[in-house]
Amino acid sequence: MPGRAQPFALTARETEVGRLLSGGLTNREAAARLFGTPASGGFHLGSIHGRLGVRARHEPRRWWADHREGRTRGARPGARNARWRRAGNRPRTPAPRTAAPHRRGSDAAPATPCMSRPYLLKWSPMPQTRRADGPADRVGRRPLPAPRTPSPRDAPPLHWGVIAPGGIAASFVGALRAHTEQRVVAVGSRDAGRSRAFADRFGIPAAYGSYAEVLDDVRVDIVYIASPHSEHCAQALQAIEAGKHVLVEKSFTRNAREAEQLIRAARDQGVFCMEAMWMRFLPHIDIVRQVLDLGLLGEVRTMTADHGQCMDPATAHRLFAPELAGGALLDLGVYPVSFASMVLGPFATLTTVGDTTPTGVDAQASVVVTNDAGAHGVLHTTLHVRTPTTASISGTRARLEIEGAFYAPATVRLIGRSNELLGYHVPAQREGGLCFEAAEAARCVAAGRLESDLMPLDETLRVMRALDRIRADLGVTFPGE
Ligand SMILES: NC(=O)c1ccc[n+]([C@@H]2O[C@H](COP(=O)([O-])OP(=O)(O)OC[C@H]3O[C@@H](n4cnc5c(N)ncnc54)[C@H](OP(=O)(O)O)[C@@H]3O)[C@@H](O)[C@H]2O)c1
């Protein structure tokens, strides 16, 4: 069809490029992996992108996702990007308008080859790339360690009851079914129709029209509480009184006072209790722990973590509701705060700048924390806009970068002092990450442990206290507090 590019079959090499890029590797990493030497690899990869079209280079992951679903139109070999551009397409990132330095004035220095050919700069050599699980090199530098996270499928099966079948409960049960041997045997909702629909969707044997009936079901070993934050404490206390183990969604409770109450009750009753801070159980976070324990970063001086989502204030979403303990902090900001607590340990100081929504919950917060060693954590959360959701930890010897969303299965890069890539980890599984927290709970319960070493209750309490301080700085209190 004139004027319109047709789809075309990919070569084996192009398919491999697609697999790597959609798996989270950057163009540079894919070039290094495929072609060995990054410099000439960049040239080869550039040729492949040239054949596929401009968009494959500028938005590789989106392009490959589209291609998998048959939605791409590529340029025919040799036509490079002309058709794509003629069809009115443009790369999303505007080109820089900066004038080349040698053209600014008549007495400016003549152009060097690099200055006149930015393409060469883009694919400049990358000296120390190696696989995440590769051996130490000759001078003893260690690459990223492999994750030690056991397979969720090997965790002993428990019988789960689910309370409050909303959005995250569906993700949780889906992850359990896809990636574990855990069995969900009962679900309870405030509405019998909703619990029946949820049970039918996931093949759950018992559907109850109240939460109490889940607690009365003798088959249930452990209860997963997935209601809004305002309800966590009361519902978990009831489950603990009924002698059930509990996994409570993050944020654990509305505030530290409720968290203390819950922790005391669980310890008194001798049942397992854990905050479902799923990030802490993910394989890439185990790598972060190992990197810190091994001192690969040297002395940590600063870290960053961010989580912002764009929530429409016109919707009656629970995040805008003070009575449900809404706000950015307990839903989104808890991840940066929990991550900072894991990396830095107890906070020595905490300073907040932020604002609130017209409904009176926190909308946006920028928080700077320090620890006793004087390291800084720069944390951010917002419900106004979608932010990069990345995290980084910088030390005197190297830094770690976690791509967004850092709190979900993500690529981690170890980068040296000269900005060279020392190692990286690409997650084997990106979907169903909630299975790892369930597997950890199952292992602990089967071993007779009352809390997890990966997310101890005292650590949950420490995070809740930090969240309280941030809210206090913003002047946000919830009804009934
Ligand atoms: N781990 C994660 O990635 C992740 C992601 C999102 C949310 N979360 C956490 O999970 C929890 C629930 O979030 P969600 O997004 O799943 O919420 P959601 O979709 O609104 O579902 C919450 C459910 O709670 C029940 N509920 C009980 N009391 C309620 C009340 N007073 N008002 C409204 N609903 C009430 C409702 O179920 P019934 O009425 O049917 O009983 C509702 O479906 C929160 O703690 C949140 O921070 C975790």
The ligand as a Tripos MOL2 file, in Angstrom:
@<TRIPOS>MOLECULE
LIG
   48    52     1     0     0
SMALL
NO_CHARGES

@<TRIPOS>ATOM
      1 N1          0.6460   -4.5480   47.6330 N.am      1 LIG1
      2 C1          0.2570   -3.7290   46.6870 C.2       1 LIG1
      3 O1          0.8290   -3.6360   45.6140 O.2       1 LIG1
      4 C2         -0.9740   -2.8990   46.9110 C.ar      1 LIG1
      5 C3         -1.5930   -2.2760   45.8280 C.ar      1 LIG1
      6 C4         -2.7660   -1.5630   46.0600 C.ar      1 LIG1
      7 C5         -3.2660   -1.4740   47.3380 C.ar      1 LIG1
      8 N2         -2.6280   -2.0740   48.3700 N.ar      1 LIG1
      9 C6         -3.1540   -2.0000   49.7350 C.3       1 LIG1
     10 O2         -4.2640   -2.8860   49.8060 O.3       1 LIG1
     11 C7         -5.2920   -2.3160   50.5990 C.3       1 LIG1
     12 C8         -6.5670   -2.2610   49.7930 C.3       1 LIG1
     13 O3         -6.3230   -1.5620   48.6140 O.3       1 LIG1
     14 P1         -7.1940   -1.8160   47.2720 P.3       1 LIG1
     15 O4         -6.5930   -0.9410   46.2520 O.co2     1 LIG1
     16 O5         -7.3350   -3.2480   46.9940 O.co2     1 LIG1
     17 O6         -8.5940   -1.2120   47.7230 O.3       1 LIG1
     18 P2        -10.0130   -1.4700   47.0550 P.3       1 LIG1
     19 O7         -9.8770   -1.9500   45.6730 O.co2     1 LIG1
     20 O8        -10.8120   -0.2440   47.3330 O.co2     1 LIG1
     21 O9        -10.6000   -2.6790   47.8970 O.3       1 LIG1
     22 C9        -10.7480   -2.5820   49.2800 C.3       1 LIG1
     23 C10       -11.8610   -3.5030   49.7090 C.3       1 LIG1
     24 O10       -12.0310   -3.3250   51.1080 O.3       1 LIG1
     25 C11       -13.3700   -3.6130   51.4510 C.3       1 LIG1
     26 N3        -13.7840   -2.6270   52.4500 N.ar      1 LIG1
     27 C12       -13.9610   -2.8790   53.7620 C.ar      1 LIG1
     28 N4        -14.3150   -1.7850   54.4050 N.ar      1 LIG1
     29 C13       -14.4030   -0.8170   53.5050 C.ar      1 LIG1
     30 C14       -14.7700    0.5450   53.5730 C.ar      1 LIG1
     31 N5        -15.1150    1.1250   54.7260 N.pl3     1 LIG1
     32 N6        -14.7530    1.2640   52.4440 N.ar      1 LIG1
     33 C15       -14.3800    0.6980   51.2760 C.ar      1 LIG1
     34 N7        -14.0240   -0.6040   51.1480 N.ar      1 LIG1
     35 C16       -14.0400   -1.3530   52.2550 C.ar      1 LIG1
     36 C17       -14.1700   -3.6030   50.1870 C.3       1 LIG1
     37 O11       -14.5590   -4.9360   49.9320 O.3       1 LIG1
     38 P3        -15.9940   -5.5100   50.3730 P.3       1 LIG1
     39 O12       -16.8870   -4.3530   50.5990 O.co2     1 LIG1
     40 O13       -16.3760   -6.3830   49.2550 O.co2     1 LIG1
     41 O14       -15.7500   -6.2740   51.6400 O.co2     1 LIG1
     42 C18       -13.2030   -3.1740   49.0950 C.3       1 LIG1
     43 O15       -13.3820   -3.8930   47.9160 O.3       1 LIG1
     44 C19        -4.7340   -0.9940   51.1050 C.3       1 LIG1
     45 O16        -4.1350   -1.2150   52.3510 O.3       1 LIG1
     46 C20        -3.6670   -0.6300   50.0800 C.3       1 LIG1
     47 O17        -2.6320    0.1890   50.5870 O.3       1 LIG1
     48 C21        -1.5090   -2.8080   48.1770 C.ar      1 LIG1
@<TRIPOS>BOND
     1     1     2 1
     2     2     3 2
     3     2     4 1
     4     4     5 ar
     5     4    48 ar
     6     5     6 ar
     7     6     7 ar
     8     7     8 ar
     9     8     9 1
    10     8    48 ar
    11     9    10 1
    12     9    46 1
    13    10    11 1
    14    11    12 1
    15    11    44 1
    16    12    13 1
    17    13    14 1
    18    14    15 2
    19    14    16 1
    20    14    17 1
    21    17    18 1
    22    18    19 2
    23    18    20 1
    24    18    21 1
    25    21    22 1
    26    22    23 1
    27    23    24 1
    28    23    42 1
    29    24    25 1
    30    25    26 1
    31    25    36 1
    32    26    27 ar
    33    26    35 ar
    34    27    28 ar
    35    28    29 ar
    36    29    30 ar
    37    29    35 ar
    38    30    31 1
    39    30    32 ar
    40    32    33 ar
    41    33    34 ar
    42    34    35 ar
    43    36    37 1
    44    36    42 1
    45    37    38 1
    46    38    39 2
    47    38    40 1
    48    38    41 1
    49    42    43 1
    50    44    45 1
    51    44    46 1
    52    46    47 1
@<TRIPOS>SUBSTRUCTURE
     1 LIG1         1 GROUP 0 **** ****
